[in-house]
Amino acid sequence: MNRLPPASEITFEFRRASGPGGQNVNKVSTAVRLRFDVGRSRSLPEDVKARLVALAGKKVSAEGVLVLDAQRFRTQERNREDALEKLRGLIERARRRPKRRKRTRPPAESRERRLEAKRRRSVTKRGRGAPDHSED
């Protein structure tokens, strides 16, 4: 399932990229900022939306808008594709339901090792106390 939300739910903003770029760096708006309103999206189920917000972390604003920046490439089109690829990757990860953890118990041998270590430690600490002079 390599689907993106419909284009009507995604907006792009173009701006000048930071960093090196030659003659065009101060003239051409090649950097892309993609905005996707996760909360209002009709194309994603509620459970996927919740996982997407959790996965994206700080990239989601308080209003529930996912903001992705792309400025790796020198052309606007390649940066636009890069931003869409980032969104696609996040959505694909959010679509996968996490596996439920199966409860297990520690083996008897490891429990016994732990208790034996506690007994040894107890004896060591007991030996550090003040000497008992009541037997004299």
Summary of the structure (lengths in Angstrom):
residues: 136
radius of gyration: 28.5
end to end distance: 83.0
largest distance: 94.4
contacts: 305
relative contact order: 0.15
helix: 45%
strand: 15%
